[in-house]
Amino acid sequence: MTKGTASHGKKSGKKTHIICRRCGDHTYHVKKKRCAACGFGATARMRGFNWSKKTHDA
């Protein structure tokens, strides 16, 4: 088994992420039952961090 182009043909049937019910992004993990973008399935709050928010200069 080589690690080149032939290995990429085996990547067809696995779905790790599907569309999230809460945020609509394609980031809901099927096995973990958790959305990577909004945190749906793990917490009732919306997932968000201060390092990801833009600063608002007046």
N, C-alpha and C positions, 0 to 999 in steps of 0.2 A: 504494500500500500504506500503510495507516494503522497507527499504533502502539497501537491500542486493543484493544477486545474481540475484534475479528475475528482478531487475531494469536494469541490464546490458543487458537483452534481448531486450530492447526498443531502443538500440543505433545503430540500423542497417541502417536506411534510411537517416540519416542526414549527409550531406557533408558540412563541413565548409571550408576546404582548398582543392584546386585542383592544378595541375601542372602549374607553372608560364610560360608565353610565353617568358619572357626575360631571367630569370636565370635558368629555368629548375627544380627548387626545388618544392617540394610539399607544398608550403607556400602561394599560392594566395588565399585570402579570398573571397568567392563567394559573400557574402552579402555586405561586405565593399568595394569590387572591388579594393583591394590593396594587394600587396605582402608583407609579413612580412619580407622576407629575403633581397630583393633588392629594395623595395619601388615602384615597377612598379604600375602605376595607380594613384599614389599620387604625384610623382615627376619625372622629366626627369633625374635627377642625380641618380647614384647608391647609395643605402643606405649603409652607413658604419660609424663606430665610432672608435675613436682612442683607446678606452678601449678594443676593440675586436681584434685589430691588435697585432701581436707578435712583440717583440722588436728584432732588428737585431744587434747582437754583432759582431764586426769585429775582 
